[in-house]
Amino acid sequence: MAINASALVPCGQFKTSYRKDTTIFPTPVARNFAIAAVLLLCLLPLRFGEFELLGRYELNLLIQIGYYGIAALGLNILVGFTGQISLGHAAFFGFGAFASAWLNNSWGVPVFWAIPLAGLLTTLVGLLFGIPAARIKGLYLAIATFAAQFILEDFFARADWFTGGSAGSLAGGFSLFGYDVDGDRGYFYVVLAYVVVMFLLGTNLLRSRDGRAFIAVRDHYLSAEVMGINLTKYRVLSFGVSAFYAGIGGALFGHYLGYVSSEAFTILLSIQFLGMIIIGGMGSVMGTLLGTAFMVLLPEVTQALVSTARDFVPGADESLAFIKQAAIGLAIVLFLIFEPDGLAHRWKMIKAYWKLYPFSY
Amino acid sequence: MRSVLFATAAAVAVLAAGAASAADKIKIGHLADYTGATSDVGKPYGQGVADALAYLNAQGGIAGGPVEFETIDYSYKAPDAIATYKKWVDAGVVAIQGWGTADTEALVPMVSKDQIPYFSASYSGHLTDPAGKGTHGSKPAPYNFFYGPSYSDACRALVQWAAADAKAKNIAQPKFVHMGDNHPYPNAPKAACAEYAKEQGFQVLEPIQYSLKPGDFKAQCLSLKESGANYAFLANTGGSTISLLKSCETVGVDTQFMGNVWGMDENAMKAAGAAADGMVFVVGAADWKSDAPGMKLVRDISKVSDASGSAYRPVHYMRGICSVYYMKDAMEAAAKAGGVTGPNIKSAMEAMREHVPAGLDGVCIPSTWTPEDHRGTTKVFIYQASVQADAQEIKKIGEADIPRKPEWLGW
């Protein structure tokens, strides 16, 4: 009976302990895969003389996926994991951007520190606007957060001391140890580092006592309360955590663009954040990233298609802006109908298919 | 599958070919608002810019070859403008035809650093101070140019007209009010013009805010009526001004309205109907019905997007053309001075004295730029809308020449 156990690859995944069930990555292969992906991403901005792996335009898209992804993960923690709703996420995103620019411009805080500090300031704002969540839920909560969106938007346009008013404010560049991170190639690493840290933090949070409390509140708030979970605390806390992510994402956005203006943070962006997590998969950390990538790339792909089509279809140029918006709307509707669990679920199905190939049953 | 591969290969080939042939062309970025809050005036102006560039290309281009230009509709969202700008810098544009005040002002430090001449459709006074010597806290904007009177000078001209009008009507202490959105564009002339109105003996009231997006503005009209203002300066663009005029007509306001250069045109007058009757506004070039010699070239350019030649072009169209032609002249001078580069274009612009581009006599106002003063022109045409049951027209009722006071630089 001396079969060497290590020689056998188990058919399927068997978790024999609770610890194994809550690892960050489901399998060692998945972990190595993720590490390899990050290393690969690190290579992308490199340039060898004239030859560059990625143009600035593609890098710009990846950076966008990065900062929006961080903010979307915050919203997913609130919506997908705690079962609440927010229509004011763009306002928190904007607050982070303004706060970071303000800390840098008015207080001389280096951008390196301004970004996390802006995250903390946004957390406070999130906690404040999360207070109604202690009492109301569902559609009523949606409208309460909608108010946050409008209050903050108006604040951005008027608070000259903080945001520069309607003219907006300039956001300085990122520097590290006196070395200016100038241009997209450098900034890509900053965003990548934040993505890795924030997504690991997010995954870890959900493995902790607090994270499980969030999920319990989502699944059945009455049972959760009976088990001794303080509903008020976790509902409001979830808003705080969500705002922290939004603030970090917004600060990264502000310093990337170099300019922050209240126009960028409208209700439309809030809805787009919701779109990202619905398409990606509610309650999935990886799905958040997939959904964000989808939402960022979709308009670009439509644009490329329309530009190709303009030679054949007259007037395609003028309708481009409309087609871009319509494509996003259509994508959300189609996802709700055909893939309500989002891209994360689709990804699992694809993996399962290849695992069993060619003997899928 | 094979067809997909072919299509991709073909697309890549086309892109590569495009990149190769574009290597030595002059690249120009054209930022326009066709779908945003100011699209009502953004369309005719953007069309003027695009037509003029296309016409120049058909005539052999600028400085010995066709130029490559890309028109981007940024929907009046400043952040989108900044992102587009970054993309263009990467693509190697040498000059930009821009649009709004918020984005142009936000881009000032970047275009100065990258040395890219930026021809905006924003005539904000803040952009006229290349060396930062203004006494009202203006920051240096060395690479910003625009064709037309600054918003502040235009408003001063209207105040002059209003002062004369009040005198003729025997109004003892006329009241003046600024109306506009809380946005960099309507805010640009607010302080400068209020100060000038005070100097001219007006009582200046608290500004009244109305959105750049058209809506129901009866509340604002009621405030205006209560305030008893005699003259109201409308700092928004045509679209929202139409709504405001109509709302105020309903409420029964009898204030004399005065629109800035983007606040009224033939389209807006038609849409507002009788409510626009008597409104006074600023025009920065010849209008379509003018018989100036330069209108022949304008009509030829117009045929680029309207082969029949029957389209009526609102006043903004001509300013778009002027903006492109000043840039063209500067680029050609730059080519002779050693190459079409940002700094060369800038010095060529700053060498222009009472300059009118060839073929546009009587259309573009003679303009002068110097290394210390980017107020191209300080001459302001004042027009009045006349809307009667059977005829609608705009007619020129005056001209003002605002002095180039050093203390007004950058303000």
Chai-1 contact restraints between the chains, C-beta under 6 A:
chainA,res_idxA,chainB,res_idxB,connection_type,confidence,min_distance_angstrom,max_distance_angstrom,comment,restraint_id
A,R56,B,D90,contact,1.0,0.0,6.0,A-B,restraint_1
A,A157,B,N182,contact,1.0,0.0,6.0,A-B,restraint_2
A,S166,B,N182,contact,1.0,0.0,6.0,A-B,restraint_3
A,S166,B,H183,contact,1.0,0.0,6.0,A-B,restraint_4
A,S166,B,P184,contact,1.0,0.0,6.0,A-B,restraint_5
A,A167,B,P184,contact,1.0,0.0,6.0,A-B,restraint_6
A,L257,B,P79,contact,1.0,0.0,6.0,A-B,restraint_7
A,L257,B,I82,contact,1.0,0.0,6.0,A-B,restraint_8
A,Y259,B,I82,contact,1.0,0.0,6.0,A-B,restraint_9
A,Y259,B,A106,contact,1.0,0.0,6.0,A-B,restraint_10
A,S261,B,A78,contact,1.0,0.0,6.0,A-B,restraint_11
A,S261,B,P79,contact,1.0,0.0,6.0,A-B,restraint_12
A,E263,B,K77,contact,1.0,0.0,6.0,A-B,restraint_13
A,E263,B,A78,contact,1.0,0.0,6.0,A-B,restraint_14
A,A264,B,P79,contact,1.0,0.0,6.0,A-B,restraint_15
A,A321,B,T35,contact,1.0,0.0,6.0,A-B,restraint_16
